[in-house]
Amino acid sequence: MRRRGLVPARCEVIRVFGGSMHPTLPDGCSILVDRASRERREGGIYVVLTGDEGLVVKRAERDGAGRWLMLSDNKDESEKYPPVPWKRGDRLIGEVRWAGITF
């Protein structure tokens, strides 16, 4: 972890539930969240505490007007998982830095 610039005490492993980030993060996979990483960047995947849905894992992108959106990677079910505006009260918990699945 240190070779990747991560501070172990600021990282957390959590499990992903649901299919919105499939195939990048399949249902049931584990992710390593860097809680020290609080700066959004386009294309980054983040854990966000939202007022509407609670804890979510989404990709950050900007729309044509420069507003931040939270996107799902599941293109097969894009109607089920449309882009969501990143609201003022939504709290960035950390950046996803690793994912793994156990068989």
Beta strands, then each sheet from edge to edge (+ up, - down):
strand 1: 11-15
strand 2: 30-34
strand 3: 45-50
strand 4: 54-62
strand 5: 68-71
strand 6: 84-85
strand 7: 91-100
sheet 1: 1+ 2- 7+ 3- 4+ 5- 6+
end
